[in-house]
């Protein structure tokens, strides 16, 4: 009976020792796994790229590329459907000019009537030119508009030079202003039709 108690006591003691040893091994294994994970994080560090971040970056590049392609393909070099309308407006302006009271005396060569007639005619076409230019500025692509602005500055310089050249032939005479206004009128009228035909379609 005493032997049985001793054996039982030894079995219990061995079981406790075995459990303690297992618990210690388990703790060591957990510590080892934790250190391995920490070492991996340190190793990967900030240079590690998460797959979700990588996918987002690729998608962002694709979107930017699509935007660039859209901007390239959406280059407006002509305004559609307005050419006929503006040519009609310019023709109406010319009819108004032809109906001016000064026209009859201007055609007869009366200097004052000519000066007034060409001055008013120039003003009317200059107003039309400003409206055409404003429309183009609002609807053409920035690149096309930049080219047009450069072209327009050169045209204005040429228009003024031509008007001064015409006027200089009558310097000091009564016909000087007539020649100046007549040149401005003809240049501006021509420019209106050029812009409409070049930058608008039916």
C-alpha positions as CSV (number, residue, x, y, z in Angstrom):
1,X,0.0,0.0,0.0
2,X,2.8,2.3,0.9
3,X,4.6,1.4,-2.4
4,X,1.4,2.3,-4.3
5,X,1.3,5.7,-2.7
6,X,5.0,6.3,-3.5
7,X,4.4,5.3,-7.1
8,X,1.4,7.5,-7.4
9,X,3.4,10.4,-5.8
10,X,6.2,9.9,-8.3
11,X,3.8,9.8,-11.3
12,X,2.2,13.0,-10.1
13,X,5.7,14.6,-9.7
14,X,6.8,13.5,-13.1
15,X,3.6,14.8,-14.7
16,X,4.1,18.2,-13.1
17,X,7.8,18.3,-14.2
18,X,6.8,17.3,-17.7
19,X,4.0,19.9,-17.9
20,X,6.4,22.6,-16.6
21,X,9.0,21.6,-19.3
22,X,6.3,21.7,-22.0
23,X,5.2,25.1,-20.9
24,X,8.8,26.4,-21.0
25,X,9.3,25.0,-24.5
26,X,6.0,26.6,-25.6
27,X,7.1,30.0,-24.3
28,X,10.5,29.7,-26.0
29,X,8.8,28.8,-29.3
30,X,6.4,31.8,-29.0
31,X,9.4,34.2,-28.2
32,X,11.3,32.7,-31.2
33,X,8.3,33.2,-33.6
34,X,7.9,36.8,-32.3
35,X,11.6,37.6,-32.8
36,X,11.5,36.1,-36.3
37,X,8.4,38.3,-37.2
38,X,10.1,41.4,-35.8
39,X,13.3,40.6,-37.7
40,X,11.3,40.2,-40.9
41,X,9.6,43.6,-40.3
42,X,12.9,45.3,-39.6
43,X,14.4,43.6,-42.7
44,X,11.4,44.7,-44.9
45,X,11.3,48.1,-43.2
46,X,10.0,51.1,-45.1
47,X,11.0,49.6,-48.4
48,X,8.4,46.9,-48.3
49,X,5.7,47.6,-50.8
50,X,2.2,46.4,-49.8
51,X,0.5,44.8,-52.7
52,X,-2.6,47.0,-52.3
53,X,-0.4,50.1,-52.4
54,X,1.3,48.8,-55.5
55,X,-2.1,48.2,-57.2
56,X,-3.3,51.7,-56.3
57,X,-0.1,53.2,-57.7
58,X,-0.5,51.3,-61.0
59,X,-4.1,52.4,-61.2
60,X,-3.2,56.0,-60.6
61,X,-0.6,55.9,-63.4
62,X,-3.2,54.5,-65.7
63,X,-5.7,57.2,-64.8
64,X,-3.1,60.0,-65.4
65,X,-2.2,58.4,-68.7
66,X,-5.9,58.4,-69.7
67,X,-6.3,62.0,-68.7
68,X,-3.2,63.0,-70.8
69,X,-4.5,61.1,-73.8
70,X,-8.0,62.7,-73.4
71,X,-6.4,66.2,-73.2
72,X,-4.4,65.4,-76.4
73,X,-7.4,64.1,-78.3
74,X,-9.7,66.9,-77.2
75,X,-7.6,69.6,-78.9
76,X,-10.2,71.9,-80.4
77,X,-8.7,73.5,-83.6
78,X,-12.1,74.5,-85.1
79,X,-15.5,75.4,-83.8
80,X,-18.1,73.2,-85.3
81,X,-21.5,74.4,-86.6
82,X,-20.9,78.2,-86.4
83,X,-19.3,79.1,-89.8
84,X,-22.5,79.7,-91.7
85,X,-24.0,81.7,-88.9
86,X,-21.0,84.1,-88.7
87,X,-20.7,84.4,-92.5
88,X,-24.4,85.5,-92.5
89,X,-23.6,88.0,-89.7
90,X,-20.7,89.5,-91.7
91,X,-22.9,89.7,-94.9
92,X,-25.6,91.5,-92.9
93,X,-22.9,93.9,-91.5
94,X,-21.9,94.7,-95.1
95,X,-25.5,95.4,-96.0
96,X,-25.8,97.8,-93.1
97,X,-22.6,99.6,-94.3
98,X,-23.9,99.8,-97.8
99,X,-27.1,101.4,-96.4
100,X,-25.3,104.1,-94.5
101,X,-26.5,107.6,-95.5
102,X,-22.9,108.7,-96.2
103,X,-22.4,106.0,-98.8
104,X,-24.0,108.0,-101.7
105,X,-21.8,111.1,-101.1
106,X,-18.8,108.9,-100.4
107,X,-19.2,107.1,-103.8
108,X,-19.5,110.6,-105.4
109,X,-16.0,111.5,-103.9
110,X,-17.1,113.9,-101.2
111,X,-14.1,113.9,-98.8
112,X,-16.0,114.5,-95.5
113,X,-18.6,111.8,-96.5
114,X,-15.8,109.4,-97.4
115,X,-14.0,110.0,-94.1
116,X,-17.2,109.4,-92.1
117,X,-18.3,106.4,-94.2
118,X,-15.0,104.5,-93.9
119,X,-14.7,105.4,-90.2
120,X,-18.1,103.9,-89.4
121,X,-17.5,100.9,-91.7
122,X,-14.2,100.2,-89.9
123,X,-15.9,100.5,-86.5
124,X,-18.7,98.0,-87.5
125,X,-16.2,95.4,-88.7
126,X,-14.0,95.9,-85.8
127,X,-16.9,95.1,-83.5
128,X,-17.6,91.9,-85.4
129,X,-13.9,91.0,-85.3
130,X,-13.9,91.4,-81.5
131,X,-16.9,89.1,-81.1
132,X,-15.4,86.5,-83.4
133,X,-12.1,86.6,-81.5
134,X,-13.9,86.3,-78.1
135,X,-15.8,83.2,-79.3
136,X,-12.6,81.6,-80.5
137,X,-10.8,82.5,-77.3
138,X,-13.5,80.8,-75.2
139,X,-13.8,77.6,-77.3
140,X,-10.5,76.8,-79.0
141,X,-7.9,74.7,-77.2
142,X,-5.2,76.6,-75.3
143,X,-2.5,75.5,-77.8
144,X,-4.6,76.6,-80.8
145,X,-5.5,79.9,-79.1
146,X,-1.9,80.6,-78.3
147,X,-1.0,80.3,-82.0
148,X,-3.9,82.5,-82.9
149,X,-2.9,85.2,-80.4
150,X,0.6,85.3,-81.9
151,X,-0.9,85.5,-85.4
152,X,-3.4,88.2,-84.4
153,X,-0.6,90.4,-82.9
154,X,1.3,90.2,-86.2
155,X,-1.9,91.0,-88.1
156,X,-2.6,94.1,-86.0
157,X,0.9,95.4,-86.5
158,X,0.6,94.7,-90.3
159,X,-2.9,96.4,-90.4
160,X,-1.6,99.6,-88.7
161,X,1.5,99.6,-90.9
162,X,-0.6,99.4,-94.1
163,X,-3.0,102.1,-92.9
164,X,-0.1,104.4,-92.1
165,X,1.5,103.6,-95.5
166,X,-1.7,104.5,-97.3
167,X,-2.2,107.7,-95.3
168,X,1.4,108.8,-95.9
169,X,0.7,109.2,-99.6
170,X,-1.7,112.1,-98.7
171,X,0.3,113.5,-95.7
172,X,-1.1,116.8,-94.7
173,X,-4.0,116.6,-97.2
174,X,-7.7,116.3,-96.7
175,X,-7.6,112.7,-98.1
176,X,-5.1,111.5,-95.5
177,X,-7.7,110.3,-93.0
178,X,-9.9,108.9,-95.7
179,X,-7.0,106.7,-96.9
180,X,-6.2,105.7,-93.3
181,X,-9.9,104.7,-92.5
182,X,-10.4,103.0,-95.8
183,X,-7.3,100.8,-95.3
184,X,-8.4,99.8,-91.7
185,X,-11.9,99.0,-93.0
186,X,-10.7,96.7,-95.8
187,X,-8.1,95.0,-93.6
188,X,-10.5,94.3,-90.8
189,X,-13.3,93.1,-93.1
190,X,-10.9,90.7,-94.7
191,X,-9.6,89.5,-91.3
192,X,-13.2,88.7,-90.1
193,X,-13.8,86.4,-93.1
194,X,-10.4,84.8,-92.7
195,X,-11.0,83.9,-89.0
196,X,-14.4,82.5,-89.6
197,X,-13.3,80.4,-92.6
198,X,-10.2,79.2,-90.8
199,X,-11.5,78.4,-87.4
200,X,-15.1,77.5,-87.9
201,X,-17.0,74.7,-89.7
202,X,-20.6,74.3,-91.0
